[in-house]
């Protein structure tokens, strides 16, 4: 699994640390507003870098809030990428729409 990670706060950093030692998963790119250097993942300020990377099959949204998280998750699903999010506000507000889109695109 090749992952694009959205956000590198407390949750995003925790996800990154959990994935780092795994052989079956790799964080390929991290979307972060601040400058950050990681040895094993490219850091970007543009979501398009993650969206347009054909090697990324899964997007982990760890930004929180509704916007731009909703727009990013929707775009990722439309692009045929799986999405994982702990964002309760996002899921509660847009669950039916995002679930239908995931089913339509054949992703989780």
Secondary structure as UniProt FT lines:
FT   STRAND          2..6
FT   HELIX           10..20
FT   STRAND          26..31
FT   STRAND          42..44
FT   HELIX           47..51
FT   TURN            54..55
FT   STRAND          58..61
FT   TURN            67..68
FT   HELIX           69..78
FT   TURN            79..80
FT   STRAND          82..85
FT   HELIX           88..105
//
